Amino acid sequence: DAARRSLARNLGCTARRVIFCGGGSEAVNLAIKGAALAAPAAKDHLVTSSIEHPAVLGACAWLERRGWRVTRLPVDGRGRVDPEALGAAITGRTGLVSIMAANNETGVIQPIAELAAVARERGVVFHSDGVQAFGKIPVDVAALGVDLLSVSAHKLYGPKGMGACYLRRGVEIEALVDGGGQ
């Protein structure tokens, strides 16, 4: 409980919004698959970028094998996703957008607040893989406007196999593991 409160304080949310997971990849999969599985049947399109971490790309491929359409946006010359390109990619069938906060290979920081605002204006759930960003730059979920955010302990000198998913109040996800009320 103390760890949950501490993490929540650092994310700028309440402890009830933090779901502990077995690492960053599990947190990413919970966010993406959980949100997709909870989306209405008519929402079967996801927008991401072409430079995402393998956890995001793998979750997107998993959804594609189940009938989802995935749009992978290119990045500009600075390695960033253009908010206007995101807006153009969102359709009436888009149920989720997932864009990483900071790239694990290049270090490029994405304009998450702008991208999340584009998704919010269109009523689309927005996830950000914050594993590389959290603890290195300010990551306040309210200021960023994200619905879901994934983090990992080992990027902050914590133990491997520990991660967490922030879930904004009112956003629905499906559990990936059945049993228990955790």
Biotite code that builds the C-alpha atoms (Angstrom):
import biotite.structure as struc

atoms = struc.array([
    struc.Atom([0.000, 0.000, 0.000], chain_id="A", res_id=1, res_name="ASP", atom_name="CA", element="C"),
    struc.Atom([2.864, 2.384, 0.772], chain_id="A", res_id=2, res_name="ALA", atom_name="CA", element="C"),
    struc.Atom([4.464, 1.623, -2.591], chain_id="A", res_id=3, res_name="ALA", atom_name="CA", element="C"),
    struc.Atom([1.141, 2.191, -4.375], chain_id="A", res_id=4, res_name="ARG", atom_name="CA", element="C"),
    struc.Atom([0.699, 5.556, -2.621], chain_id="A", res_id=5, res_name="ARG", atom_name="CA", element="C"),
    struc.Atom([4.274, 6.579, -3.433], chain_id="A", res_id=6, res_name="SER", atom_name="CA", element="C"),
    struc.Atom([3.917, 5.681, -7.098], chain_id="A", res_id=7, res_name="LEU", atom_name="CA", element="C"),
    struc.Atom([0.556, 7.449, -7.298], chain_id="A", res_id=8, res_name="ALA", atom_name="CA", element="C"),
    struc.Atom([2.054, 10.576, -5.747], chain_id="A", res_id=9, res_name="ARG", atom_name="CA", element="C"),
    struc.Atom([4.812, 10.554, -8.391], chain_id="A", res_id=10, res_name="ASN", atom_name="CA", element="C"),
    struc.Atom([2.297, 10.043, -11.213], chain_id="A", res_id=11, res_name="LEU", atom_name="CA", element="C"),
    struc.Atom([-0.037, 12.757, -9.914], chain_id="A", res_id=12, res_name="GLY", atom_name="CA", element="C"),
    struc.Atom([-2.985, 10.439, -9.272], chain_id="A", res_id=13, res_name="CYS", atom_name="CA", element="C"),
    struc.Atom([-4.680, 8.597, -6.430], chain_id="A", res_id=14, res_name="THR", atom_name="CA", element="C"),
    struc.Atom([-3.513, 5.172, -5.295], chain_id="A", res_id=15, res_name="ALA", atom_name="CA", element="C"),
    struc.Atom([-6.758, 3.606, -6.539], chain_id="A", res_id=16, res_name="ARG", atom_name="CA", element="C"),
    struc.Atom([-5.677, 4.416, -10.119], chain_id="A", res_id=17, res_name="ARG", atom_name="CA", element="C"),
    struc.Atom([-2.499, 2.271, -9.918], chain_id="A", res_id=18, res_name="VAL", atom_name="CA", element="C"),
    struc.Atom([-2.526, -1.394, -10.977], chain_id="A", res_id=19, res_name="ILE", atom_name="CA", element="C"),
    struc.Atom([0.672, -3.309, -10.205], chain_id="A", res_id=20, res_name="PHE", atom_name="CA", element="C"),
    struc.Atom([1.901, -5.689, -12.912], chain_id="A", res_id=21, res_name="CYS", atom_name="CA", element="C"),
    struc.Atom([4.768, -8.093, -13.513], chain_id="A", res_id=22, res_name="GLY", atom_name="CA", element="C"),
    struc.Atom([6.902, -5.568, -15.426], chain_id="A", res_id=23, res_name="GLY", atom_name="CA", element="C"),
    struc.Atom([6.571, -2.867, -18.045], chain_id="A", res_id=24, res_name="GLY", atom_name="CA", element="C"),
    struc.Atom([5.651, -5.246, -20.863], chain_id="A", res_id=25, res_name="SER", atom_name="CA", element="C"),
    struc.Atom([2.802, -6.678, -18.819], chain_id="A", res_id=26, res_name="GLU", atom_name="CA", element="C"),
    struc.Atom([1.606, -3.157, -17.973], chain_id="A", res_id=27, res_name="ALA", atom_name="CA", element="C"),
    struc.Atom([1.669, -2.246, -21.679], chain_id="A", res_id=28, res_name="VAL", atom_name="CA", element="C"),
    struc.Atom([-0.263, -5.389, -22.590], chain_id="A", res_id=29, res_name="ASN", atom_name="CA", element="C"),
    struc.Atom([-2.831, -4.791, -19.843], chain_id="A", res_id=30, res_name="LEU", atom_name="CA", element="C"),
    struc.Atom([-3.385, -1.242, -21.089], chain_id="A", res_id=31, res_name="ALA", atom_name="CA", element="C"),
    struc.Atom([-3.600, -2.021, -24.801], chain_id="A", res_id=32, res_name="ILE", atom_name="CA", element="C"),
    struc.Atom([-5.335, -5.395, -24.793], chain_id="A", res_id=33, res_name="LYS", atom_name="CA", element="C"),
    struc.Atom([-7.479, -4.525, -21.781], chain_id="A", res_id=34, res_name="GLY", atom_name="CA", element="C"),
    struc.Atom([-8.736, -1.302, -23.380], chain_id="A", res_id=35, res_name="ALA", atom_name="CA", element="C"),
    struc.Atom([-9.284, -2.994, -26.740], chain_id="A", res_id=36, res_name="ALA", atom_name="CA", element="C"),
    struc.Atom([-11.227, -5.871, -25.219], chain_id="A", res_id=37, res_name="LEU", atom_name="CA", element="C"),
    struc.Atom([-13.418, -3.409, -23.298], chain_id="A", res_id=38, res_name="ALA", atom_name="CA", element="C"),
    struc.Atom([-14.085, -1.247, -26.374], chain_id="A", res_id=39, res_name="ALA", atom_name="CA", element="C"),
    struc.Atom([-17.475, -1.410, -28.097], chain_id="A", res_id=40, res_name="PRO", atom_name="CA", element="C"),
    struc.Atom([-17.579, -3.841, -31.046], chain_id="A", res_id=41, res_name="ALA", atom_name="CA", element="C"),
    struc.Atom([-17.681, -0.943, -33.532], chain_id="A", res_id=42, res_name="ALA", atom_name="CA", element="C"),
    struc.Atom([-14.344, 0.345, -32.198], chain_id="A", res_id=43, res_name="LYS", atom_name="CA", element="C"),
    struc.Atom([-11.831, -1.992, -33.819], chain_id="A", res_id=44, res_name="ASP", atom_name="CA", element="C"),
    struc.Atom([-9.069, 0.369, -34.934], chain_id="A", res_id=45, res_name="HIS", atom_name="CA", element="C"),
    struc.Atom([-5.906, 1.322, -33.060], chain_id="A", res_id=46, res_name="LEU", atom_name="CA", element="C"),
    struc.Atom([-3.392, 4.041, -33.915], chain_id="A", res_id=47, res_name="VAL", atom_name="CA", element="C"),
    struc.Atom([0.231, 3.772, -32.798], chain_id="A", res_id=48, res_name="THR", atom_name="CA", element="C"),
    struc.Atom([3.617, 4.817, -34.155], chain_id="A", res_id=49, res_name="SER", atom_name="CA", element="C"),
    struc.Atom([6.158, 2.902, -36.187], chain_id="A", res_id=50, res_name="SER", atom_name="CA", element="C"),
    struc.Atom([8.842, 3.357, -33.505], chain_id="A", res_id=51, res_name="ILE", atom_name="CA", element="C"),
    struc.Atom([7.135, 1.804, -30.493], chain_id="A", res_id=52, res_name="GLU", atom_name="CA", element="C"),
    struc.Atom([8.736, -0.644, -28.062], chain_id="A", res_id=53, res_name="HIS", atom_name="CA", element="C"),
    struc.Atom([8.286, -4.336, -28.991], chain_id="A", res_id=54, res_name="PRO", atom_name="CA", element="C"),
    struc.Atom([5.753, -4.722, -26.151], chain_id="A", res_id=55, res_name="ALA", atom_name="CA", element="C"),
    struc.Atom([3.441, -2.208, -27.848], chain_id="A", res_id=56, res_name="VAL", atom_name="CA", element="C"),
    struc.Atom([4.056, -3.565, -31.339], chain_id="A", res_id=57, res_name="LEU", atom_name="CA", element="C"),
    struc.Atom([3.456, -7.136, -30.099], chain_id="A", res_id=58, res_name="GLY", atom_name="CA", element="C"),
    struc.Atom([0.172, -6.187, -28.422], chain_id="A", res_id=59, res_name="ALA", atom_name="CA", element="C"),
    struc.Atom([-0.902, -4.450, -31.643], chain_id="A", res_id=60, res_name="CYS", atom_name="CA", element="C"),
    struc.Atom([-0.019, -7.541, -33.697], chain_id="A", res_id=61, res_name="ALA", atom_name="CA", element="C"),
    struc.Atom([-2.034, -9.661, -31.248], chain_id="A", res_id=62, res_name="TRP", atom_name="CA", element="C"),
    struc.Atom([-5.045, -7.405, -31.841], chain_id="A", res_id=63, res_name="LEU", atom_name="CA", element="C"),
    struc.Atom([-4.556, -7.559, -35.615], chain_id="A", res_id=64, res_name="GLU", atom_name="CA", element="C"),
    struc.Atom([-4.750, -11.347, -35.471], chain_id="A", res_id=65, res_name="ARG", atom_name="CA", element="C"),
    struc.Atom([-8.137, -10.868, -33.806], chain_id="A", res_id=66, res_name="ARG", atom_name="CA", element="C"),
    struc.Atom([-9.532, -8.557, -36.474], chain_id="A", res_id=67, res_name="GLY", atom_name="CA", element="C"),
    struc.Atom([-8.392, -5.128, -35.328], chain_id="A", res_id=68, res_name="TRP", atom_name="CA", element="C"),
    struc.Atom([-6.980, -2.712, -37.880], chain_id="A", res_id=69, res_name="ARG", atom_name="CA", element="C"),
    struc.Atom([-3.769, -1.013, -36.742], chain_id="A", res_id=70, res_name="VAL", atom_name="CA", element="C"),
    struc.Atom([-2.387, 2.208, -38.204], chain_id="A", res_id=71, res_name="THR", atom_name="CA", element="C"),
    struc.Atom([1.332, 2.750, -37.559], chain_id="A", res_id=72, res_name="ARG", atom_name="CA", element="C"),
    struc.Atom([2.155, 6.423, -37.973], chain_id="A", res_id=73, res_name="LEU", atom_name="CA", element="C"),
    struc.Atom([5.588, 7.465, -39.241], chain_id="A", res_id=74, res_name="PRO", atom_name="CA", element="C"),
    struc.Atom([7.645, 9.994, -37.326], chain_id="A", res_id=75, res_name="VAL", atom_name="CA", element="C"),
    struc.Atom([9.049, 13.254, -38.651], chain_id="A", res_id=76, res_name="ASP", atom_name="CA", element="C"),
    struc.Atom([12.742, 14.146, -39.087], chain_id="A", res_id=77, res_name="GLY", atom_name="CA", element="C"),
    struc.Atom([13.028, 14.794, -35.352], chain_id="A", res_id=78, res_name="ARG", atom_name="CA", element="C"),
    struc.Atom([11.582, 11.367, -34.534], chain_id="A", res_id=79, res_name="GLY", atom_name="CA", element="C"),
    struc.Atom([8.263, 12.731, -33.310], chain_id="A", res_id=80, res_name="ARG", atom_name="CA", element="C"),
    struc.Atom([4.673, 11.841, -34.105], chain_id="A", res_id=81, res_name="VAL", atom_name="CA", element="C"),
    struc.Atom([2.833, 14.778, -35.656], chain_id="A", res_id=82, res_name="ASP", atom_name="CA", element="C"),
    struc.Atom([-0.401, 15.570, -33.771], chain_id="A", res_id=83, res_name="PRO", atom_name="CA", element="C"),
    struc.Atom([-2.054, 16.525, -37.086], chain_id="A", res_id=84, res_name="GLU", atom_name="CA", element="C"),
    struc.Atom([-1.139, 13.130, -38.558], chain_id="A", res_id=85, res_name="ALA", atom_name="CA", element="C"),
    struc.Atom([-2.685, 11.482, -35.515], chain_id="A", res_id=86, res_name="LEU", atom_name="CA", element="C"),
    struc.Atom([-5.865, 13.483, -36.002], chain_id="A", res_id=87, res_name="GLY", atom_name="CA", element="C"),
    struc.Atom([-6.030, 12.467, -39.646], chain_id="A", res_id=88, res_name="ALA", atom_name="CA", element="C"),
    struc.Atom([-5.540, 8.787, -38.756], chain_id="A", res_id=89, res_name="ALA", atom_name="CA", element="C"),
    struc.Atom([-8.374, 8.650, -36.219], chain_id="A", res_id=90, res_name="ILE", atom_name="CA", element="C"),
    struc.Atom([-11.657, 7.390, -37.662], chain_id="A", res_id=91, res_name="THR", atom_name="CA", element="C"),
    struc.Atom([-15.082, 6.689, -36.237], chain_id="A", res_id=92, res_name="GLY", atom_name="CA", element="C"),
    struc.Atom([-13.882, 3.130, -35.603], chain_id="A", res_id=93, res_name="ARG", atom_name="CA", element="C"),
    struc.Atom([-10.776, 4.122, -33.617], chain_id="A", res_id=94, res_name="THR", atom_name="CA", element="C"),
    struc.Atom([-10.991, 2.779, -30.090], chain_id="A", res_id=95, res_name="GLY", atom_name="CA", element="C"),
    struc.Atom([-7.452, 3.360, -28.870], chain_id="A", res_id=96, res_name="LEU", atom_name="CA", element="C"),
    struc.Atom([-4.272, 5.335, -29.475], chain_id="A", res_id=97, res_name="VAL", atom_name="CA", element="C"),
    struc.Atom([-0.928, 4.213, -28.017], chain_id="A", res_id=98, res_name="SER", atom_name="CA", element="C"),
    struc.Atom([2.161, 6.418, -28.326], chain_id="A", res_id=99, res_name="ILE", atom_name="CA", element="C"),
    struc.Atom([5.294, 6.061, -26.176], chain_id="A", res_id=100, res_name="MET", atom_name="CA", element="C"),
    struc.Atom([6.370, 9.014, -24.059], chain_id="A", res_id=101, res_name="ALA", atom_name="CA", element="C"),
    struc.Atom([10.113, 8.616, -24.729], chain_id="A", res_id=102, res_name="ALA", atom_name="CA", element="C"),
    struc.Atom([11.780, 6.316, -27.224], chain_id="A", res_id=103, res_name="ASN", atom_name="CA", element="C"),
    struc.Atom([13.901, 3.535, -25.748], chain_id="A", res_id=104, res_name="ASN", atom_name="CA", element="C"),
    struc.Atom([16.507, 3.725, -28.547], chain_id="A", res_id=105, res_name="GLU", atom_name="CA", element="C"),
    struc.Atom([16.700, 7.396, -29.565], chain_id="A", res_id=106, res_name="THR", atom_name="CA", element="C"),
    struc.Atom([15.551, 9.156, -26.391], chain_id="A", res_id=107, res_name="GLY", atom_name="CA", element="C"),
    struc.Atom([13.156, 11.336, -28.381], chain_id="A", res_id=108, res_name="VAL", atom_name="CA", element="C"),
    struc.Atom([10.369, 12.686, -26.181], chain_id="A", res_id=109, res_name="ILE", atom_name="CA", element="C"),
    struc.Atom([6.947, 12.672, -27.818], chain_id="A", res_id=110, res_name="GLN", atom_name="CA", element="C"),
    struc.Atom([4.454, 15.562, -27.418], chain_id="A", res_id=111, res_name="PRO", atom_name="CA", element="C"),
    struc.Atom([2.150, 13.373, -25.318], chain_id="A", res_id=112, res_name="ILE", atom_name="CA", element="C"),
    struc.Atom([-0.064, 16.171, -23.977], chain_id="A", res_id=113, res_name="ALA", atom_name="CA", element="C"),
    struc.Atom([-0.769, 17.368, -27.536], chain_id="A", res_id=114, res_name="GLU", atom_name="CA", element="C"),
    struc.Atom([-1.347, 13.858, -28.847], chain_id="A", res_id=115, res_name="LEU", atom_name="CA", element="C"),
    struc.Atom([-3.606, 12.932, -25.932], chain_id="A", res_id=116, res_name="ALA", atom_name="CA", element="C"),
    struc.Atom([-5.628, 16.120, -26.502], chain_id="A", res_id=117, res_name="ALA", atom_name="CA", element="C"),
    struc.Atom([-6.206, 15.107, -30.140], chain_id="A", res_id=118, res_name="VAL", atom_name="CA", element="C"),
    struc.Atom([-7.483, 11.698, -29.017], chain_id="A", res_id=119, res_name="ALA", atom_name="CA", element="C"),
    struc.Atom([-9.613, 13.198, -26.232], chain_id="A", res_id=120, res_name="ARG", atom_name="CA", element="C"),
    struc.Atom([-11.255, 15.667, -28.673], chain_id="A", res_id=121, res_name="GLU", atom_name="CA", element="C"),
    struc.Atom([-12.393, 12.665, -30.699], chain_id="A", res_id=122, res_name="ARG", atom_name="CA", element="C"),
    struc.Atom([-13.463, 10.551, -27.721], chain_id="A", res_id=123, res_name="GLY", atom_name="CA", element="C"),
    struc.Atom([-10.659, 7.997, -28.156], chain_id="A", res_id=124, res_name="VAL", atom_name="CA", element="C"),
    struc.Atom([-8.856, 6.310, -25.244], chain_id="A", res_id=125, res_name="VAL", atom_name="CA", element="C"),
    struc.Atom([-5.157, 7.273, -25.101], chain_id="A", res_id=126, res_name="PHE", atom_name="CA", element="C"),
    struc.Atom([-2.352, 5.079, -23.726], chain_id="A", res_id=127, res_name="HIS", atom_name="CA", element="C"),
    struc.Atom([1.278, 6.018, -23.362], chain_id="A", res_id=128, res_name="SER", atom_name="CA", element="C"),
    struc.Atom([4.180, 3.677, -22.686], chain_id="A", res_id=129, res_name="ASP", atom_name="CA", element="C"),
    struc.Atom([5.945, 5.754, -20.056], chain_id="A", res_id=130, res_name="GLY", atom_name="CA", element="C"),
    struc.Atom([8.586, 3.176, -19.148], chain_id="A", res_id=131, res_name="VAL", atom_name="CA", element="C"),
    struc.Atom([11.528, 5.190, -20.543], chain_id="A", res_id=132, res_name="GLN", atom_name="CA", element="C"),
    struc.Atom([10.209, 8.568, -19.392], chain_id="A", res_id=133, res_name="ALA", atom_name="CA", element="C"),
    struc.Atom([9.063, 7.963, -15.822], chain_id="A", res_id=134, res_name="PHE", atom_name="CA", element="C"),
    struc.Atom([11.680, 9.033, -13.299], chain_id="A", res_id=135, res_name="GLY", atom_name="CA", element="C"),
    struc.Atom([13.677, 10.942, -15.901], chain_id="A", res_id=136, res_name="LYS", atom_name="CA", element="C"),
    struc.Atom([11.249, 13.675, -16.931], chain_id="A", res_id=137, res_name="ILE", atom_name="CA", element="C"),
    struc.Atom([8.058, 14.874, -15.219], chain_id="A", res_id=138, res_name="PRO", atom_name="CA", element="C"),
    struc.Atom([5.234, 12.406, -15.850], chain_id="A", res_id=139, res_name="VAL", atom_name="CA", element="C"),
    struc.Atom([2.024, 13.797, -14.393], chain_id="A", res_id=140, res_name="ASP", atom_name="CA", element="C"),
    struc.Atom([-0.903, 11.847, -15.811], chain_id="A", res_id=141, res_name="VAL", atom_name="CA", element="C"),
    struc.Atom([-3.385, 14.691, -15.292], chain_id="A", res_id=142, res_name="ALA", atom_name="CA", element="C"),
    struc.Atom([-1.131, 17.263, -16.993], chain_id="A", res_id=143, res_name="ALA", atom_name="CA", element="C"),
    struc.Atom([-0.463, 14.861, -19.862], chain_id="A", res_id=144, res_name="LEU", atom_name="CA", element="C"),
    struc.Atom([-4.148, 14.004, -20.242], chain_id="A", res_id=145, res_name="GLY", atom_name="CA", element="C"),
    struc.Atom([-3.530, 10.274, -20.693], chain_id="A", res_id=146, res_name="VAL", atom_name="CA", element="C"),
    struc.Atom([-6.121, 7.610, -19.921], chain_id="A", res_id=147, res_name="ASP", atom_name="CA", element="C"),
    struc.Atom([-3.586, 4.825, -19.427], chain_id="A", res_id=148, res_name="LEU", atom_name="CA", element="C"),
    struc.Atom([0.159, 4.910, -18.724], chain_id="A", res_id=149, res_name="LEU", atom_name="CA", element="C"),
    struc.Atom([2.589, 2.028, -18.298], chain_id="A", res_id=150, res_name="SER", atom_name="CA", element="C"),
    struc.Atom([5.736, 2.181, -16.134], chain_id="A", res_id=151, res_name="VAL", atom_name="CA", element="C"),
    struc.Atom([8.441, -0.244, -14.982], chain_id="A", res_id=152, res_name="SER", atom_name="CA", element="C"),
    struc.Atom([10.403, -0.412, -11.732], chain_id="A", res_id=153, res_name="ALA", atom_name="CA", element="C"),
    struc.Atom([13.721, -1.572, -13.159], chain_id="A", res_id=154, res_name="HIS", atom_name="CA", element="C"),
    struc.Atom([14.170, 1.683, -15.063], chain_id="A", res_id=155, res_name="LYS", atom_name="CA", element="C"),
    struc.Atom([14.283, 3.393, -11.641], chain_id="A", res_id=156, res_name="LEU", atom_name="CA", element="C"),
    struc.Atom([16.706, 0.906, -10.043], chain_id="A", res_id=157, res_name="TYR", atom_name="CA", element="C"),
    struc.Atom([13.795, -1.109, -8.671], chain_id="A", res_id=158, res_name="GLY", atom_name="CA", element="C"),
    struc.Atom([13.435, -4.865, -9.063], chain_id="A", res_id=159, res_name="PRO", atom_name="CA", element="C"),
    struc.Atom([12.915, -6.435, -12.475], chain_id="A", res_id=160, res_name="LYS", atom_name="CA", element="C"),
    struc.Atom([9.487, -7.979, -12.842], chain_id="A", res_id=161, res_name="GLY", atom_name="CA", element="C"),
    struc.Atom([7.662, -5.024, -11.300], chain_id="A", res_id=162, res_name="MET", atom_name="CA", element="C"),
    struc.Atom([5.582, -2.602, -13.311], chain_id="A", res_id=163, res_name="GLY", atom_name="CA", element="C"),
    struc.Atom([2.385, -0.652, -13.061], chain_id="A", res_id=164, res_name="ALA", atom_name="CA", element="C"),
    struc.Atom([-0.445, 0.635, -15.181], chain_id="A", res_id=165, res_name="CYS", atom_name="CA", element="C"),
    struc.Atom([-2.200, 3.912, -14.438], chain_id="A", res_id=166, res_name="TYR", atom_name="CA", element="C"),
    struc.Atom([-5.912, 3.729, -15.260], chain_id="A", res_id=167, res_name="LEU", atom_name="CA", element="C"),
    struc.Atom([-7.839, 7.006, -15.361], chain_id="A", res_id=168, res_name="ARG", atom_name="CA", element="C"),
    struc.Atom([-11.109, 6.999, -13.495], chain_id="A", res_id=169, res_name="ARG", atom_name="CA", element="C"),
    struc.Atom([-13.992, 6.176, -15.831], chain_id="A", res_id=170, res_name="GLY", atom_name="CA", element="C"),
    struc.Atom([-11.845, 4.280, -18.354], chain_id="A", res_id=171, res_name="VAL", atom_name="CA", element="C"),
    struc.Atom([-12.799, 0.631, -18.712], chain_id="A", res_id=172, res_name="GLU", atom_name="CA", element="C"),
    struc.Atom([-10.395, -2.241, -19.355], chain_id="A", res_id=173, res_name="ILE", atom_name="CA", element="C"),
    struc.Atom([-10.834, -5.990, -19.345], chain_id="A", res_id=174, res_name="GLU", atom_name="CA", element="C"),
    struc.Atom([-8.711, -8.075, -17.007], chain_id="A", res_id=175, res_name="ALA", atom_name="CA", element="C"),
    struc.Atom([-6.185, -10.277, -18.760], chain_id="A", res_id=176, res_name="LEU", atom_name="CA", element="C"),
    struc.Atom([-6.017, -12.743, -15.862], chain_id="A", res_id=177, res_name="VAL", atom_name="CA", element="C"),
    struc.Atom([-9.152, -14.283, -14.398], chain_id="A", res_id=178, res_name="ASP", atom_name="CA", element="C"),
    struc.Atom([-9.684, -15.047, -10.719], chain_id="A", res_id=179, res_name="GLY", atom_name="CA", element="C"),
    struc.Atom([-9.337, -12.958, -7.601], chain_id="A", res_id=180, res_name="GLY", atom_name="CA", element="C"),
    struc.Atom([-10.396, -9.369, -7.225], chain_id="A", res_id=181, res_name="GLY", atom_name="CA", element="C"),
    struc.Atom([-6.936, -7.842, -7.511], chain_id="A", res_id=182, res_name="GLN", atom_name="CA", element="C"),
])
